[in-house]
Amino acid sequence: MHGVGVMVWMVTPFLVAILAMQTVKFSLLVNYLIPTD
């Protein structure tokens, strides 16, 4: 159980970074397809 906790603790920042990159890419795509000016 302790080993699993350490693994989750180490993997979580990578998942957060990937999620953030996907969100940024999606927002850029939306801004490209739907000009907001």
BAMAR-366704 format. One record per residue: x, y, z of N, C-alpha, C in turn. Coordinates in steps of 0.05 Angstrom, whole numbers. Example, Ala and Ser with C-alpha at 12.3 -4.5 7.8 and 13.67 -1.06 7.14 Angstrom:
2
bakol n.x = 264, n.y = -114, n.z = 156, ca.x = 246, ca.y = -90, ca.z = 156, c.x = 264, c.y = -66, c.z = 156
bakol n.x = 257, n.y = -45, n.z = 142, ca.x = 273, ca.y = -21, ca.z = 143, c.x = 258, c.y = 1, c.z = 157
//
This chain:
37
bakol n.x = 17, n.y = -24, n.z = 0, ca.x = 0, ca.y = 0, ca.z = 0, c.x = 17, c.y = 25, c.z = 0
bakol n.x = 39, n.y = 24, n.z = 16, ca.x = 57, ca.y = 48, ca.z = 17, c.x = 70, c.y = 52, c.z = -11
bakol n.x = 78, n.y = 30, n.z = -24, ca.x = 91, ca.y = 33, ca.z = -50, c.x = 71, c.y = 45, c.z = -70
bakol n.x = 46, n.y = 36, n.z = -69, ca.x = 26, ca.y = 47, ca.z = -88, c.x = 22, c.y = 77, c.z = -83
bakol n.x = 21, n.y = 85, n.z = -57, ca.x = 18, ca.y = 113, ca.z = -51, c.x = 41, c.y = 130, c.z = -62
bakol n.x = 66, n.y = 120, n.z = -59, ca.x = 89, ca.y = 134, ca.z = -70, c.x = 87, c.y = 136, c.z = -101
bakol n.x = 78, n.y = 114, n.z = -114, ca.x = 76, ca.y = 114, ca.z = -143, c.x = 55, c.y = 135, c.z = -152
bakol n.x = 32, n.y = 135, n.z = -138, ca.x = 11, ca.y = 154, ca.z = -145, c.x = 21, c.y = 183, c.z = -141
bakol n.x = 36, n.y = 187, n.z = -119, ca.x = 46, ca.y = 214, ca.z = -112, c.x = 66, c.y = 223, c.z = -134
bakol n.x = 81, n.y = 204, n.z = -145, ca.x = 101, ca.y = 212, ca.z = -166, c.x = 87, c.y = 216, c.z = -193
bakol n.x = 66, n.y = 200, n.z = -199, ca.x = 53, ca.y = 202, ca.z = -225, c.x = 34, c.y = 225, c.z = -227
bakol n.x = 22, n.y = 233, n.z = -205, ca.x = 2, ca.y = 255, ca.z = -206, c.x = 12, c.y = 280, c.z = -220
bakol n.x = 36, n.y = 291, n.z = -214, ca.x = 44, ca.y = 315, ca.z = -227, c.x = 45, c.y = 312, c.z = -258
bakol n.x = 53, n.y = 288, n.z = -268, ca.x = 54, ca.y = 284, ca.z = -296, c.x = 26, c.y = 285, c.z = -308
bakol n.x = 7, n.y = 272, n.z = -294, ca.x = -21, ca.y = 273, ca.z = -304, c.x = -32, c.y = 301, c.z = -304
bakol n.x = -25, n.y = 317, n.z = -283, ca.x = -35, ca.y = 345, ca.z = -282, c.x = -22, c.y = 361, c.z = -305
bakol n.x = 3, n.y = 356, n.z = -311, ca.x = 16, ca.y = 371, ca.z = -332, c.x = 4, c.y = 363, c.z = -359
bakol n.x = -1, n.y = 338, n.z = -364, ca.x = -14, ca.y = 329, ca.z = -389, c.x = -41, c.y = 341, c.z = -392
bakol n.x = -57, n.y = 341, n.z = -370, ca.x = -84, ca.y = 352, ca.z = -371, c.x = -82, c.y = 382, c.z = -377
bakol n.x = -63, n.y = 396, n.z = -365, ca.x = -61, ca.y = 425, ca.z = -370, c.x = -53, c.y = 430, c.z = -399
bakol n.x = -35, n.y = 414, n.z = -410, ca.x = -28, ca.y = 417, ca.z = -438, c.x = -51, c.y = 412, c.z = -457
bakol n.x = -67, n.y = 391, n.z = -451, ca.x = -91, ca.y = 386, ca.z = -467, c.x = -110, c.y = 409, c.z = -466
bakol n.x = -114, n.y = 420, n.z = -442, ca.x = -132, ca.y = 443, ca.z = -439, c.x = -123, c.y = 467, c.z = -455
bakol n.x = -97, n.y = 472, n.z = -454, ca.x = -86, ca.y = 495, ca.z = -469, c.x = -89, c.y = 491, c.z = -499
bakol n.x = -83, n.y = 466, n.z = -508, ca.x = -86, ca.y = 460, ca.z = -537, c.x = -115, c.y = 464, c.z = -545
bakol n.x = -134, n.y = 454, n.z = -529, ca.x = -162, ca.y = 456, ca.z = -536, c.x = -171, c.y = 485, c.z = -537
bakol n.x = -162, n.y = 501, n.z = -518, ca.x = -170, ca.y = 530, ca.z = -517, c.x = -158, c.y = 544, c.z = -541
bakol n.x = -133, n.y = 537, n.z = -549, ca.x = -121, ca.y = 550, ca.z = -572, c.x = -136, c.y = 542, c.z = -598
bakol n.x = -145, n.y = 517, n.z = -599, ca.x = -160, ca.y = 507, ca.z = -622, c.x = -187, c.y = 522, c.z = -624
bakol n.x = -200, n.y = 525, n.z = -601, ca.x = -226, ca.y = 540, ca.z = -601, c.x = -222, c.y = 569, c.z = -609
bakol n.x = -201, n.y = 581, n.z = -599, ca.x = -195, ca.y = 609, ca.z = -607, c.x = -189, c.y = 611, c.z = -636
bakol n.x = -177, n.y = 591, n.z = -648, ca.x = -170, ca.y = 591, ca.z = -676, c.x = -196, c.y = 588, c.z = -693
bakol n.x = -213, n.y = 569, n.z = -685, ca.x = -237, ca.y = 563, ca.z = -700, c.x = -258, c.y = 585, c.z = -696
bakol n.x = -259, n.y = 597, n.z = -672, ca.x = -280, ca.y = 616, ca.z = -666, c.x = -266, c.y = 643, c.z = -658
bakol n.x = -261, n.y = 660, n.z = -678, ca.x = -247, ca.y = 685, ca.z = -671, c.x = -265, c.y = 702, c.z = -653
bakol n.x = -253, n.y = 712, n.z = -631, ca.x = -268, ca.y = 727, ca.z = -612, c.x = -258, c.y = 756, c.z = -612
bakol n.x = -266, n.y = 771, n.z = -634, ca.x = -259, ca.y = 799, ca.z = -635, c.x = -283, c.y = 815, c.z = -645
//
